[in-house]
């Protein structure tokens, strides 16, 4: 659907919805005692986030916006993430659109084998991958004094083996083994490039200029 919120600065419409999602499944019976189920799914989202409204005039702090307008960093545009693994883009707020990009896909294969009337062996193999890039102008201001980028990359693989017993009586049993490995990388950047403030309680004569904050995470899980 189209967006229903308009940015008066650039005429861009926000709160649009652009989602594609697919799911497929395949059921195979290669023999009288064997069943195989293959499933896969994919989701792609590219919505435009709502532009906020500036409520704080920032006059309570000694804030000085350089020249009153957004200006590029000395020597060129904003520096790129140090890892270079995320889909990152940033410029003056008036020319950058809020974005929320998501790609998610995965699949699984389940194989069941009936050994006899009571015992069944089952294997479940699965994989999932997530790519997420989010750019938000949290200050709702034409200048870049509170812009945030969040990028996430996640993948996981799992394997499960089951032994199931059911002879039709009062007793049934499920036993087995399960393993999962997950890797998550994320990056959070906050940009304060279009302002400077004069002094603090510890250093009243120091002029502080714009800055960029980087937070990188790399996590691994095995269970």
Buried (B, 14 or more C-beta within 10 A) or exposed (E): EEBEEEBEEEEBEBBBEEEEEEEEEEEEEEEEEEBBBBBBBBBBBBBBBBBBEEEEEBEEEEEEBBEEEBBEBEEEEBBEBEBEEBBBEBEBBBEBBBBBBBBBBBBBBBBBBBEEEBBBBBBBBBBBBBBBBBBBBEBBBBBBBBBBBBBBBBBBBBBBBBBBEEEEEEEEEEEEEEEEEBBBBBBBBBBBBBBBBEEEEEEEEEEBBBEBEEEBEEEEEEE
